Structure formats: C-alpha cells, structure tokens
Amino acid sequence: LSMALAARVHRPTWQLVDRFLAVSDFVAHHLTLAGISPDKIAVLPNSARSRGPAIPPGSGFVFIGRLTAEKGVSLLMSAWARSRARDTQRLVIAGDGPERATVIAARESNVRYEGLVDAERVRWLLDEAAIVVIPSLCYEGFPRLVAEAFERGRPVVATALGSLRDLVTSDVGWTVDPNADAFAAMLSSAASDPTLATKGAAARALFEAHLTPELRVHRLLSVYADVTAAADQSSRLHRSPGVI
C-alpha cells in the first residue's frame, strides 16, 4: 500500500526525468508498467572488470552472497540435500547472514562454508568452481554475480525469476522454477552436463560482447549525449524570437 501511494504521489516528479536507466530488460518492462514511456528508458546492464582470459572450468558449485531468505539459501540447501550432485561435487558457500546456521549444518553433505570473504577471495572461488549458483527467491534486477561469473567463463544455475529468466539462457546455464525438487534435479543434471565447457565459453563471449566496463561507459555517454541533444533542441524550439 505504501509503495502504491508513493508511486501515485511521485508520478508528476517522474515526468521531470529525461531518462531512466534500467539494469535489465526485466526492469525496463516494469518501468513501463508503472506508466513510464518506453522512449524514456535506456537499458544499461551491470558489468564486471576483466581479469584476463578465462581459465578452464574448475570443479563443483559456488554460491556467493547474503545468507538470507530472499537469496534462496534454504532452497539451495534443501535442493542440495536431495541432489545426486553432492555425492561427487562440492558446494562452496561464501557470505554471511541470518541463515548461516542452515549452511553450517550442511557441512557433512559436501558443503564448504567460507564465511565472509573479500573481493580477491571471490575471484579465486569463481576460478576454482565449475558452476555458479544463484537460487534467488526475489526479483533480481541484474545480479552483479552474473556478470562476474560470465567474465570468468562460468555458466550459472538459477531460479527462473525476475531478470534471471532472461539473463541465464540455455546457452550460458540452466534455470528452473523455485522449488527444491526441480532445483535438485537441475543441480544433478548440470554437474554431469557434457556441454558445460561450451556454456562457459558462451558465457565469456556474452561478457565480452555486452558486459565489459568499457561498453557500459560507452552506453552511458551515449545516453548523456542523447539527453543533452534533446534538451538543446527543446531549448531552441522554445526560445523567444529576437526583437528587431
């Protein structure tokens, strides 16, 4: 109710905005549902800094993020317990939060808990893994971890919610509806998927084509140029004629 009220109160303010920057097509779509004209929306996806060529896939799965309900930690733990993947693969979890105890309790199920880690350790964990897990139960705009995974040439397993449904295509990973049985089956299938390396290479190619910082800056400058040009044109059209 409060969000609906705020949206109604601030609708006139939105009309003063020249351009809305959406991090994904999913976000852009919801902006249009809120009444914003599509020609006022520019999609500017998240990016990740390149660390050089991607290395061959490592082994196992890695989850990096907040250990909270909306990030799907309980879903992941339930799915992992039911998955055949745990018999041959390791699940590494990095992060902290209120669901930490759930993760720690699963240590005997081939789960390694890293706790809080710094950015350098995140890079190592991505290199060590074969597959990145994003089991979110909330609508993600564009998780930065997706860009970081693709930068290292790592495919992603994710819930088919929000932008993840669009970002994680069958070329670069796997998605299923957010229930434990389906997610468990996906983990088992992904662990033995013969196209794993192909998906990783496609993820890296997608990163290079769309998600580098240089491309993001170029798109942002292009948006600034378009807005400035439109403002200049509007100013000329509304300028009072000179008096002779």
N, C-alpha and C positions, 0 to 999 in steps of 0.2 A: 504493500500500500504506500509506504514511504517513497519507494522508487518511482511508482506511478505518479504520485503527487509531484515529486521533484522534476520528473520529465515534463509534466504539464506546465509547471511554473517556469521552467527554464527554456521552454520551446522558443519563445521570442529571442532569447540570447543566442540560441543555435543559429538563427538566421544571420547573425553578425559574423559567423565563421566563414572564411573563404574556402578552406579546405580541411576536411577531416582525414587524418592518417590512420588507416586500419592495418593491423599487422597481418591480416589474412582475409581471404575471400569470405570466410565464415563471419568475421567481424563486420566486414563491409555489408554483407547481406542483412545483418541485424540492425545496422545503422539505417538502412533503407526502410526496414520495418518500423523504425522509430520515427519515420517521416522525413528523413534527410534525403535530398535529391542525389541520385547516383553520380551526377556530374560534379558534385562537391566532395566526392570520396576518392582518395587515392590509396591503393594498397601498397604498403611499404613493409615487407616481411622482415623478421628478425634475421640477424646474421651471426657469423662466428668467424673469429680470426683464424686464418690458415696457419697451420703448423708444418707446412711442407707436404710432400706426397703422403698419401695414406699408406699404412702398412697392412700386410695380410691379416685376416681376422684372427683374433685370439681364440679364447675358449669361454664358454659359459655365458651367463646373462649378468647385466648390471642395471641396478636402479639407483638413480641419484636424485635426491630431492627431499622435501619436507616429509616427515613421517606423520602424516595427518590423514583423517578420514577421506577428505576430498581428493587426495592424491592417490587413493586406491590401495593403500598399504595392506589393509585387511583382505581385500580382494586378491591381491598378489600372493599373500601368504596362504590363503585358502586354496588358490589355484595351484600353487607350487606343491602343496602337500598332496594334491590329487594327481599331479603330473608325473609321467614317466621320466621326464627330463631330469628330475632330481636324482635319479639313480646313476646318471652318467655325467651330469653337468653341475656346475656350481653357480649359485645365485649370490652375487655380491651386492650389498646394500650400503649406501653412503648417505648420511643425513641424520637429522635428529628431530624429535617431536613427541607428541603425546602417545603415539603408537609404537614407541621404541621397544616396550616390553614384548609386544607381539613379535617383533623381529628377533629379539634376543632368544625368545622361547623356541624359535625355529632353527637354532644353530645346529641341532643334531640332524636336520634334514638337508644337509649340504648347503647351508646358508652361512655366508661370512659377513659379519657386521663390521663396518669400518668406522662408524660414528661420524662425527663432523670432520670434514676434510677441506683442505684449501684447494685453490684453483689448479695448482700444479699436480696434486694428487688426483683430481678429477681427470686430468689429461691422461695420466698413467692408467687409471681404471678403464677409461674408454679404449685405450690401446690394448689392454690385457683381455678385454671382453670380445665376444663374437657378435653379441646382440644386445641392444639397449631396450629396456622395458619402461613403458610409460602407461601405467594402469589407471589413469585419472578417472574419477567419477564426476568431475565438474567439467564445465565448458572451458576448455583452454583456448586462449586467443591464438597463440603460436608459441609453444614452449621453446625456450632457447635451447633446451637439451636436444631437440630435434635437429636444429642447425649444427650443434656441436657433434652429434652422432654422425650426421651426413658428412661433415668435414673430415672425420676420421674414417669414412667409408664403412660405417656400421649400420646395418639395417635395424629397424625398430619394430617391436611388437607393442601394440597399443589397443586401448579401447576405442571403439568406433563412435566416439562422442565429439561434439564440437568440431574444431578445426582438425583434430587428429584424423577424422574420417577422410578429409581431403588431402592432408599432408602425407599421410602414410599410405600410399597406394600399394598395389600388389607388386609393383616394380621395385620398391625400396623397403618392403616389410610386410607385416601382417596385422590385421585388425579384426576384432570380434566384438559382439555385444558384451556389456559389462556384467557377466555372471561367471561364477567360479568354474563351472564345468566347461564352458566354452573357452575360457581363458586357459584352463589347464590343457585342453586339447591343442590349443594354439601353441603353447609353450613346447609341448611334446613334438608337434609337427615341425616347428621352427628349428628345434635342436638338431633334427636329422634331415633338414631340407637340403637337397643337393644343389639348389640354386642360391645358397647362402652367399657365396663369393660374388655371384652375378648381381644379386641385390645390393651387396656392399659397393660394388663398382658403380652401379646405377645411382646409389645414394651420393657418392662422391661427385659424379658427373652433374647431378642436380644441384649440389652445393656450388660447384664452380660456375654453373650457368645462371644461378639465381640468388645465392645466399652469401656471397662474399661481402666484406665491409665496403670494398671499392664500389661494387654495384649499388649497394644501399645508399652510399653518399651521392653517387651519380643520380639515382632516382630522386633523392631528397632535393638536390639542387635543381633538378628539372621541375619539381613541384613548386619550389620557390620562384623559379623563372616564370612559370605559367601564371601563378598568382600575381606576381609583380606586373606582368604584361597586361593581365586583365584589369588590374587596378589603374594602370596608366591609361588604358583605352577608356575606361569608365570616366576617369578624370577629364579626358579631352572631350568626351561627349557631353559632359555636364558643365563644362567651363562656360562662363558667361561670355558672349561675343564682345569684342572690343568696341569702345565708343569712339566714333570719329568726330 
